[in-house]
Amino acid sequence: MALRPVHVNIKAVDASAVGRFWATALGWTAYSPGVTTYVGPAGGPVWPDPDFVCVDVVPVPEPKMATKNRVHLDLATTSAAHQAELVARLQALGATPADVGQGEVPWTVLADPEGNEFCVLEPREIYRDTGPIAAVVVDCVDPRAMARFWGEAMDWTLHEVTDDQAVLRSAKGVGPYLEFLRTPGARTVPDRVHLDLLPYPGDDKEAEVARLRALGATDLDLGQGDVPWTCLTDPEGHEFCVCAQH
């Protein structure tokens, strides 16, 4: 029994506009099968995508707080020219430079049209085969504790764990990395960006949720009512959801 991440959930006041932004940013397509805007590779929505962690933009009434998100995306580039072109194209689409205290670094920190921070990375060999999303990055206090929890929660492979970071990736060696970075003093506000996990076909969702609770997850009431997914938080309070098979 194990779970896999199927998409990064982004809350937005204008979900369709933010979905279109991310579709252009990633070179993917925005689909609106219902209330949310799903962003995935072209060719029609495939859920779950076999190789990529996609993006699902969910409408909410509240705008983002000024506080930095604890979860963000790092975008991969193939050359310095590609990085410069992507940054320019995203700023033309409404992205704005963001200062998260990064100082002089080779990557560019931007915010999407509703203020969600993300990074456009300089070319890095480790990310050459990830697709457009190099990594889903999570600020945390204790990467080792996060590695223990998420390593048990999901069937992804743990590539690295130190006091400063923990790195996981799909055992198939495809798609983005999941990186937990030690960030002392990260403020805890309701998460604007979180991971959605999915059981494998034939696995029992409620049994998976019970297993996560035993690992240290806590139930989360967002006023969601009777819905087919289960909202939880990890041991450091990061929100995530366990989805049901369609």
C-alpha positions in Angstrom: 0.0 0.0 0.0 1.2 3.4 -0.9 0.1 6.7 -2.5 1.4 8.8 -5.4 1.1 12.5 -5.9 -1.1 13.3 -8.9 -1.2 17.1 -8.9 -0.2 20.3 -7.2 -3.4 22.0 -6.0 -3.3 25.8 -6.3 -6.1 27.9 -4.8 -7.0 31.0 -6.8 -9.7 33.7 -6.9 -9.8 33.4 -10.7 -9.0 29.8 -11.3 -9.4 29.8 -15.0 -7.0 32.8 -15.5 -4.4 31.3 -13.1 -4.9 27.9 -14.9 -4.2 29.6 -18.3 -1.1 31.2 -16.9 0.3 27.9 -15.6 -0.6 26.2 -18.8 1.5 28.7 -20.8 4.3 28.6 -18.2 4.6 24.8 -18.4 3.9 24.5 -22.1 0.8 22.4 -21.2 -2.9 22.8 -21.8 -5.6 24.1 -19.4 -8.8 21.9 -19.2 -11.9 22.9 -17.4 -13.9 19.6 -16.8 -15.8 21.1 -13.9 -15.3 23.6 -11.2 -11.5 23.4 -11.2 -9.0 24.1 -14.0 -6.7 21.2 -14.7 -3.4 21.8 -16.3 -1.6 18.9 -17.9 0.2 17.9 -21.1 -1.5 18.5 -24.5 -3.6 15.8 -26.1 -6.6 15.7 -23.7 -6.7 15.4 -20.0 -5.3 12.1 -18.6 -5.9 11.5 -14.9 -3.8 10.4 -13.3 -1.0 11.3 -15.8 1.5 8.3 -15.8 4.6 10.5 -15.8 3.9 14.0 -14.5 2.6 15.6 -11.5 0.1 18.1 -13.0 -1.6 21.2 -11.7 -5.2 21.7 -10.5 -6.3 25.2 -9.9 -9.3 25.5 -7.5 -11.5 28.6 -7.1 -11.6 30.2 -3.6 -13.1 33.5 -2.5 -10.1 34.7 -0.5 -7.0 36.3 -2.1 -3.6 35.1 -1.2 -2.1 36.6 2.0 1.2 38.6 1.8 3.0 35.7 3.5 5.2 33.5 1.3 3.7 30.1 0.4 5.3 27.1 2.1 5.1 25.1 -1.2 6.2 26.3 -4.6 7.2 25.1 -8.0 10.7 25.2 -9.6 10.6 25.3 -13.4 13.3 23.6 -15.4 15.2 25.3 -18.3 17.6 23.8 -20.8 19.9 26.8 -21.4 20.6 30.3 -20.3 18.7 31.6 -23.3 15.7 29.4 -22.5 15.7 30.7 -18.9 15.8 34.3 -20.1 13.1 33.7 -22.7 10.8 31.9 -20.2 11.2 34.7 -17.6 10.4 37.4 -20.2 7.4 35.4 -21.5 6.0 34.8 -18.0 6.3 38.5 -17.1 4.5 39.4 -20.2 1.7 37.1 -19.0 1.4 38.8 -15.7 4.1 37.3 -13.5 6.0 39.7 -11.3 9.5 39.6 -9.7 9.3 38.3 -6.1 11.8 39.0 -3.2 11.8 36.1 -0.8 15.2 37.0 0.6 17.0 35.0 -2.1 19.8 37.6 -2.7 22.1 37.1 -5.6 21.2 33.7 -7.1 21.3 32.2 -10.6 17.6 31.4 -10.6 14.8 33.9 -11.0 12.0 34.2 -8.4 8.6 35.3 -9.7 5.0 35.3 -8.5 2.1 34.2 -10.7 -0.8 36.7 -11.3 -2.3 36.0 -7.8 1.0 36.2 -6.0 2.0 32.5 -5.7 5.8 32.3 -5.7 7.8 30.1 -8.1 11.4 29.9 -9.4 12.7 29.7 -13.0 15.9 27.7 -12.5 19.1 28.1 -14.4 19.9 24.9 -16.4 20.8 22.0 -14.0 21.8 18.5 -15.2 19.7 16.8 -12.4 16.5 18.3 -13.9 17.2 17.6 -17.6 14.6 14.8 -17.7 11.9 16.1 -15.4 9.7 17.9 -17.8 8.7 21.5 -17.2 8.3 21.2 -13.4 11.8 20.5 -12.0 10.7 20.2 -8.4 7.8 20.7 -6.0 9.6 22.5 -3.1 8.3 22.5 0.5 9.6 24.7 3.3 9.9 22.8 6.5 11.6 22.8 9.9 12.9 19.2 9.9 13.7 17.6 6.5 14.6 14.3 8.2 11.1 14.1 9.8 9.5 15.0 6.5 11.5 12.3 4.8 10.3 9.8 7.3 6.6 10.7 6.9 6.5 11.3 3.2 8.8 8.4 2.4 6.3 6.1 4.1 3.2 7.9 2.8 4.2 7.6 -0.9 6.0 5.0 -3.0 8.6 7.5 -4.2 12.3 6.8 -3.7 14.3 8.9 -1.2 17.4 10.2 -3.0 18.9 12.4 -0.3 18.3 13.3 3.3 20.3 15.7 5.4 19.6 18.2 8.1 19.0 20.8 5.4 17.0 19.0 2.8 15.2 15.8 1.8 14.7 14.8 -1.9 12.3 12.2 -3.3 11.3 11.2 -6.8 9.1 8.7 -8.5 10.7 5.2 -8.5 10.1 5.2 -12.3 12.6 8.1 -12.6 10.1 10.4 -14.3 8.6 13.7 -13.5 9.6 16.2 -10.9 11.4 15.9 -7.6 9.8 16.5 -4.3 12.2 18.6 -2.1 11.8 19.5 1.5 14.1 22.4 2.4 14.9 23.4 6.0 13.4 26.9 6.5 13.5 27.9 10.1 10.6 30.2 11.1 8.4 29.5 8.2 5.1 31.1 9.1 2.1 28.8 9.3 -0.9 30.2 7.4 -3.5 28.2 5.5 -1.6 26.6 2.6 -2.4 28.2 -0.8 -0.6 25.4 -2.6 -0.6 21.7 -1.6 -0.2 18.2 -2.9 -3.0 15.8 -3.8 -2.3 12.1 -3.5 -4.1 9.1 -5.0 -4.2 5.5 -4.1 -3.4 2.9 -6.7 -6.2 1.0 -8.4 -7.5 -1.8 -6.1 -6.1 -0.1 -2.9 -8.6 1.1 -0.3 -8.6 4.8 0.2 -9.9 4.7 3.7 -7.3 2.2 4.7 -4.6 4.5 3.2 -6.0 7.4 5.2 -5.9 5.4 8.4 -2.3 4.4 7.6 -1.4 8.1 7.2 -3.0 8.9 10.5 -0.9 6.2 12.1 2.2 7.9 10.6 1.3 11.2 12.1 -1.1 12.9 9.8 -4.0 14.9 11.3 -7.5 15.4 9.9 -8.2 18.9 8.5 -11.6 20.6 8.5 -11.7 23.3 5.8 -15.4 23.3 5.8 -15.3 20.9 2.8 -18.3 19.0 4.0 -19.1 15.6 2.4 -16.6 15.2 -0.4 -14.9 12.2 -1.9 -11.4 13.3 -0.9 -9.9 13.5 2.6 -8.1 16.6 3.8 -5.1 16.0 6.1 -2.0 17.7 7.4 1.4 16.2 7.8 3.3 16.4 11.1 4.5 20.0 10.4 1.0 21.1 9.4 1.4 21.1 5.6 -2.0 20.5 4.0 -2.6 17.7 1.6 -5.5 15.7 0.2 -6.1 12.0 -0.6 -8.3 11.8 -3.6 -10.6 9.0 -4.6 -10.3 7.0 -7.8 -12.7 8.2 -10.5 
